[in-house]
Amino acid sequence: MSTRTDWGRREPPLKGSNFELYGWFFMRISGLLLVLLAVGHMFIMHVFNDTLNLDYEFVAARWDTPYWRIFDWLLLTLSLLHGTNGLRVVLHDNLNDLTIRKLALSALYGTSLIFFILGTYVIIAFVSQS
Amino acid sequence: MAYQKIVSSGAVYKGKTGMWLYIFHRITGVALFGYLILHIISTALILLGPEVYEGAEAIYKNFYFRIAEIGLMAAILAHAINGLRIIAVDLWKRGSEFQKQLNIISLVLFIAIFIPSTYKMTTSYFDICLEKSQAGTTLTDCMIRPLPDWKSK
């Protein structure tokens, strides 16, 4: 039995850029890491602990060790990159008007950059007040 | 060229489970990105001190938000497990021969993880609510109160 594997395949770009290939590969690698980081984070916060017990002290104790700051920063960075690239593809597929697409993509990149800076600043700058 | 246009201009094509999983993956992905942004904002408030941070967290501590958290758990688990399925189809040499089996394994895996998590998140909500409230509080009280008043303990 011959299996068709070319469904939905698009014309390759005329000029050889490997950006989309790396983007595709990045989604797999970051996705695998996020299965550990994001699902792990959900289980730590919602199943092994309960968010009802989440308070300032809890975060302060957690961020007392650099390891949890590194964990949280990796989670922040990878989820933002993974989400931004995913949304980039969704916008490319669904917005046909080039001007609107450009505006939407700029808004996306701007938002992601701002929240990356904000999140990184919080994780680095936090000093417990208690 | 007409064919090219059909496959690249919309989410619906003549697929079956695979097409719906593809649409589902995009919807959960976009929703999770939205939640991520909200989550960064609420966590960033921690720089403003305990009162501001815990004031914001209190909004999340009612029963309606617990239901939303269970939905969040469902979205994360479904996106993660479906992502692993996609990786298997893409990168495993014989992945495309076993798509049906992979779909079933993914569904079983999702149910096996999601049901116990939901059970824990639900029972734990009521346990903590009853433990931190005054005597005489009922489960219904725990469900309908707009904001928990147990913060002082």
Interface residues (C-beta under 8 A of the other chain):
Chain A: T3 T5 W7 G8 R10 E11 R28 G31 L32 L34 V35 A38 V39 M42 F43 H46 V47 D50 T51 L52 N53 L54 D55 Y56 V59 L76 S79 L80 G83 T84 G86 L87 V90 D93 N94 N96 T111 F115 L118 G119 V122 A125 F126 Q129 S130
Chain B: Q4 V7 S8 S9 G10 A11 Y13 R26 G29 V30 L32 F33 L36 I37 I40 T43 A44 I46 L47 G49 P50 Y53 E54 E57 Y60 K61 E69 L72 M73 I76 L77 A80 G83 L84 I87 D90 L91 S96 E97 S117 K120 M121 S124 Y125 I128 C129 P148
